[in-house]
Amino acid sequence: MKQDVQKRCLTIQDYSCLGRCSLTVALPVISALGIETVGVPTALFSNHTAFPSWKMKDLADDVLPFIDQWKGYQTHFDCIYTGYLAEGQGKLVEEIFARLRKEDTLIVVDPAFADHGKIYSGFGRDHIDEMRRLCEQADLIVPNLTEACALLDLPYHGDSVSTIYAKDMVASLSHLGPRFVVLSGLTFQDTGEVGCAIFDRDRGQKFIYTTQDLGGTYHGAGDTFCSAIVGALLNGIRIEKAVEIAHDFVHKSIQYNIQDGVDGLLYGLEFERALPNLIKDVTSEKRRSLIN
């Protein structure tokens, strides 16, 4: 598509009414970067599952009939981005890929099934296999280290890693099929900083990006991070710079949480206050890319 034509992203995730995660993060973050963002909820939650209790309505049976309503409208998606999916919904997403993917559609998969060495409750081997199949069809995958180890059938030894290990892991993950791999949520042993590893297979380049560890647990931080990457990529920004901008966005959001004393586990990141920083960074990098 032409650079001046607005791009359109379809994101397929659950919708949690209270607590910033999944669609309640993806829709505003990607939209703020000038992308038309179409959300398809796979489930509706009263609040996310880190709260002591919640109510949920499964919407999976409605997804394909909803999508079928778009037939005849020549709806083109520049990106299809998946986040948290319930058990068995991987096959549903594969069908969406088959129906809507075009040659120039960017497929982004955030596996979102585990963290800190533990698989989320309710998920078994079948779900991991489904996520692996989605990753095989993706252009970009954004797992954390627990998910990466599960996808590759490797033992998990903690999120504190060496730079060499992180770079080896992103290269190994690329063998699943994606061009771009971003391994998130890492703590680097030599500096104690947090960050991620990036691999662009076509260019044969690996990158590490880190910032100061501010501490705390923030539900939906991965959703915020991945959504910002998607928005930056759709603005024509290279993967390594897109990840840097997204990481800084999450870092700034955490600073607002700390400043305001907001519980990040329950209420997620104060990303709304950091959106001006994200927009500024993407706009500046986009302008710089056009000049160069």
Secondary structure as a PSIPRED ss2 file (coil, helix, strand):
# PSIPRED VFORMAT (PSIPRED V4.0)

   1 M C   1.000  0.000  0.000
   2 K C   1.000  0.000  0.000
   3 Q C   1.000  0.000  0.000
   4 D C   1.000  0.000  0.000
   5 V C   1.000  0.000  0.000
   6 Q C   1.000  0.000  0.000
   7 K C   1.000  0.000  0.000
   8 R E   0.000  0.000  1.000
   9 C E   0.000  0.000  1.000
  10 L E   0.000  0.000  1.000
  11 T E   0.000  0.000  1.000
  12 I E   0.000  0.000  1.000
  13 Q E   0.000  0.000  1.000
  14 D E   0.000  0.000  1.000
  15 Y E   0.000  0.000  1.000
  16 S E   0.000  0.000  1.000
  17 C E   0.000  0.000  1.000
  18 L E   0.000  0.000  1.000
  19 G C   1.000  0.000  0.000
  20 R C   1.000  0.000  0.000
  21 C C   1.000  0.000  0.000
  22 S C   1.000  0.000  0.000
  23 L H   0.000  1.000  0.000
  24 T H   0.000  1.000  0.000
  25 V H   0.000  1.000  0.000
  26 A H   0.000  1.000  0.000
  27 L H   0.000  1.000  0.000
  28 P H   0.000  1.000  0.000
  29 V H   0.000  1.000  0.000
  30 I H   0.000  1.000  0.000
  31 S H   0.000  1.000  0.000
  32 A H   0.000  1.000  0.000
  33 L C   1.000  0.000  0.000
  34 G C   1.000  0.000  0.000
  35 I C   1.000  0.000  0.000
  36 E E   0.000  0.000  1.000
  37 T E   0.000  0.000  1.000
  38 V E   0.000  0.000  1.000
  39 G E   0.000  0.000  1.000
  40 V E   0.000  0.000  1.000
  41 P E   0.000  0.000  1.000
  42 T E   0.000  0.000  1.000
  43 A E   0.000  0.000  1.000
  44 L E   0.000  0.000  1.000
  45 F E   0.000  0.000  1.000
  46 S E   0.000  0.000  1.000
  47 N E   0.000  0.000  1.000
  48 H C   1.000  0.000  0.000
  49 T C   1.000  0.000  0.000
  50 A C   1.000  0.000  0.000
  51 F C   1.000  0.000  0.000
  52 P C   1.000  0.000  0.000
  53 S C   1.000  0.000  0.000
  54 W C   1.000  0.000  0.000
  55 K C   1.000  0.000  0.000
  56 M E   0.000  0.000  1.000
  57 K E   0.000  0.000  1.000
  58 D E   0.000  0.000  1.000
  59 L C   1.000  0.000  0.000
  60 A H   0.000  1.000  0.000
  61 D H   0.000  1.000  0.000
  62 D H   0.000  1.000  0.000
  63 V H   0.000  1.000  0.000
  64 L H   0.000  1.000  0.000
  65 P H   0.000  1.000  0.000
  66 F H   0.000  1.000  0.000
  67 I H   0.000  1.000  0.000
  68 D H   0.000  1.000  0.000
  69 Q C   1.000  0.000  0.000
  70 W C   1.000  0.000  0.000
  71 K C   1.000  0.000  0.000
  72 G C   1.000  0.000  0.000
  73 Y C   1.000  0.000  0.000
  74 Q C   1.000  0.000  0.000
  75 T C   1.000  0.000  0.000
  76 H C   1.000  0.000  0.000
  77 F C   1.000  0.000  0.000
  78 D C   1.000  0.000  0.000
  79 C E   0.000  0.000  1.000
  80 I E   0.000  0.000  1.000
  81 Y E   0.000  0.000  1.000
  82 T E   0.000  0.000  1.000
  83 G C   1.000  0.000  0.000
  84 Y C   1.000  0.000  0.000
  85 L C   1.000  0.000  0.000
  86 A C   1.000  0.000  0.000
  87 E C   1.000  0.000  0.000
  88 G C   1.000  0.000  0.000
  89 Q H   0.000  1.000  0.000
  90 G H   0.000  1.000  0.000
  91 K H   0.000  1.000  0.000
  92 L H   0.000  1.000  0.000
  93 V H   0.000  1.000  0.000
  94 E H   0.000  1.000  0.000
  95 E H   0.000  1.000  0.000
  96 I H   0.000  1.000  0.000
  97 F H   0.000  1.000  0.000
  98 A H   0.000  1.000  0.000
  99 R H   0.000  1.000  0.000
 100 L H   0.000  1.000  0.000
 101 R C   1.000  0.000  0.000
 102 K C   1.000  0.000  0.000
 103 E C   1.000  0.000  0.000
 104 D C   1.000  0.000  0.000
 105 T C   1.000  0.000  0.000
 106 L E   0.000  0.000  1.000
 107 I E   0.000  0.000  1.000
 108 V E   0.000  0.000  1.000
 109 V E   0.000  0.000  1.000
 110 D C   1.000  0.000  0.000
 111 P C   1.000  0.000  0.000
 112 A C   1.000  0.000  0.000
 113 F C   1.000  0.000  0.000
 114 A E   0.000  0.000  1.000
 115 D E   0.000  0.000  1.000
 116 H C   1.000  0.000  0.000
 117 G C   1.000  0.000  0.000
 118 K E   0.000  0.000  1.000
 119 I E   0.000  0.000  1.000
 120 Y C   1.000  0.000  0.000
 121 S C   1.000  0.000  0.000
 122 G C   1.000  0.000  0.000
 123 F C   1.000  0.000  0.000
 124 G C   1.000  0.000  0.000
 125 R H   0.000  1.000  0.000
 126 D H   0.000  1.000  0.000
 127 H H   0.000  1.000  0.000
 128 I H   0.000  1.000  0.000
 129 D H   0.000  1.000  0.000
 130 E H   0.000  1.000  0.000
 131 M H   0.000  1.000  0.000
 132 R H   0.000  1.000  0.000
 133 R H   0.000  1.000  0.000
 134 L H   0.000  1.000  0.000
 135 C H   0.000  1.000  0.000
 136 E H   0.000  1.000  0.000
 137 Q H   0.000  1.000  0.000
 138 A C   1.000  0.000  0.000
 139 D C   1.000  0.000  0.000
 140 L E   0.000  0.000  1.000
 141 I E   0.000  0.000  1.000
 142 V C   1.000  0.000  0.000
 143 P C   1.000  0.000  0.000
 144 N E   0.000  0.000  1.000
 145 L H   0.000  1.000  0.000
 146 T H   0.000  1.000  0.000
 147 E H   0.000  1.000  0.000
 148 A H   0.000  1.000  0.000
 149 C H   0.000  1.000  0.000
 150 A H   0.000  1.000  0.000
 151 L H   0.000  1.000  0.000
 152 L H   0.000  1.000  0.000
 153 D C   1.000  0.000  0.000
 154 L C   1.000  0.000  0.000
 155 P C   1.000  0.000  0.000
 156 Y C   1.000  0.000  0.000
 157 H C   1.000  0.000  0.000
 158 G C   1.000  0.000  0.000
 159 D C   1.000  0.000  0.000
 160 S E   0.000  0.000  1.000
 161 V E   0.000  0.000  1.000
 162 S C   1.000  0.000  0.000
 163 T H   0.000  1.000  0.000
 164 I H   0.000  1.000  0.000
 165 Y H   0.000  1.000  0.000
 166 A H   0.000  1.000  0.000
 167 K H   0.000  1.000  0.000
 168 D H   0.000  1.000  0.000
 169 M H   0.000  1.000  0.000
 170 V H   0.000  1.000  0.000
 171 A H   0.000  1.000  0.000
 172 S H   0.000  1.000  0.000
 173 L H   0.000  1.000  0.000
 174 S H   0.000  1.000  0.000
 175 H C   1.000  0.000  0.000
 176 L C   1.000  0.000  0.000
 177 G C   1.000  0.000  0.000
 178 P C   1.000  0.000  0.000
 179 R C   1.000  0.000  0.000
 180 F E   0.000  0.000  1.000
 181 V E   0.000  0.000  1.000
 182 V E   0.000  0.000  1.000
 183 L E   0.000  0.000  1.000
 184 S E   0.000  0.000  1.000
 185 G E   0.000  0.000  1.000
 186 L E   0.000  0.000  1.000
 187 T E   0.000  0.000  1.000
 188 F E   0.000  0.000  1.000
 189 Q C   1.000  0.000  0.000
 190 D C   1.000  0.000  0.000
 191 T C   1.000  0.000  0.000
 192 G C   1.000  0.000  0.000
 193 E C   1.000  0.000  0.000
 194 V E   0.000  0.000  1.000
 195 G E   0.000  0.000  1.000
 196 C E   0.000  0.000  1.000
 197 A E   0.000  0.000  1.000
 198 I E   0.000  0.000  1.000
 199 F E   0.000  0.000  1.000
 200 D E   0.000  0.000  1.000
 201 R C   1.000  0.000  0.000
 202 D C   1.000  0.000  0.000
 203 R C   1.000  0.000  0.000
 204 G C   1.000  0.000  0.000
 205 Q E   0.000  0.000  1.000
 206 K E   0.000  0.000  1.000
 207 F E   0.000  0.000  1.000
 208 I E   0.000  0.000  1.000
 209 Y E   0.000  0.000  1.000
 210 T E   0.000  0.000  1.000
 211 T E   0.000  0.000  1.000
 212 Q C   1.000  0.000  0.000
 213 D C   1.000  0.000  0.000
 214 L C   1.000  0.000  0.000
 215 G C   1.000  0.000  0.000
 216 G C   1.000  0.000  0.000
 217 T C   1.000  0.000  0.000
 218 Y C   1.000  0.000  0.000
 219 H C   1.000  0.000  0.000
 220 G C   1.000  0.000  0.000
 221 A H   0.000  1.000  0.000
 222 G H   0.000  1.000  0.000
 223 D H   0.000  1.000  0.000
 224 T H   0.000  1.000  0.000
 225 F H   0.000  1.000  0.000
 226 C H   0.000  1.000  0.000
 227 S H   0.000  1.000  0.000
 228 A H   0.000  1.000  0.000
 229 I H   0.000  1.000  0.000
 230 V H   0.000  1.000  0.000
 231 G H   0.000  1.000  0.000
 232 A H   0.000  1.000  0.000
 233 L H   0.000  1.000  0.000
 234 L C   1.000  0.000  0.000
 235 N C   1.000  0.000  0.000
 236 G C   1.000  0.000  0.000
 237 I C   1.000  0.000  0.000
 238 R C   1.000  0.000  0.000
 239 I H   0.000  1.000  0.000
 240 E H   0.000  1.000  0.000
 241 K H   0.000  1.000  0.000
 242 A H   0.000  1.000  0.000
 243 V H   0.000  1.000  0.000
 244 E H   0.000  1.000  0.000
 245 I H   0.000  1.000  0.000
 246 A H   0.000  1.000  0.000
 247 H H   0.000  1.000  0.000
 248 D H   0.000  1.000  0.000
 249 F H   0.000  1.000  0.000
 250 V H   0.000  1.000  0.000
 251 H H   0.000  1.000  0.000
 252 K H   0.000  1.000  0.000
 253 S H   0.000  1.000  0.000
 254 I H   0.000  1.000  0.000
 255 Q H   0.000  1.000  0.000
 256 Y H   0.000  1.000  0.000
 257 N H   0.000  1.000  0.000
 258 I H   0.000  1.000  0.000
 259 Q H   0.000  1.000  0.000
 260 D H   0.000  1.000  0.000
 261 G C   1.000  0.000  0.000
 262 V C   1.000  0.000  0.000
 263 D C   1.000  0.000  0.000
 264 G H   0.000  1.000  0.000
 265 L H   0.000  1.000  0.000
 266 L H   0.000  1.000  0.000
 267 Y H   0.000  1.000  0.000
 268 G C   1.000  0.000  0.000
 269 L C   1.000  0.000  0.000
 270 E C   1.000  0.000  0.000
 271 F H   0.000  1.000  0.000
 272 E H   0.000  1.000  0.000
 273 R H   0.000  1.000  0.000
 274 A H   0.000  1.000  0.000
 275 L H   0.000  1.000  0.000
 276 P H   0.000  1.000  0.000
 277 N H   0.000  1.000  0.000
 278 L H   0.000  1.000  0.000
 279 I H   0.000  1.000  0.000
 280 K H   0.000  1.000  0.000
 281 D H   0.000  1.000  0.000
 282 V H   0.000  1.000  0.000
 283 T H   0.000  1.000  0.000
 284 S H   0.000  1.000  0.000
 285 E H   0.000  1.000  0.000
 286 K H   0.000  1.000  0.000
 287 R H   0.000  1.000  0.000
 288 R H   0.000  1.000  0.000
 289 S H   0.000  1.000  0.000
 290 L H   0.000  1.000  0.000
 291 I H   0.000  1.000  0.000
 292 N C   1.000  0.000  0.000
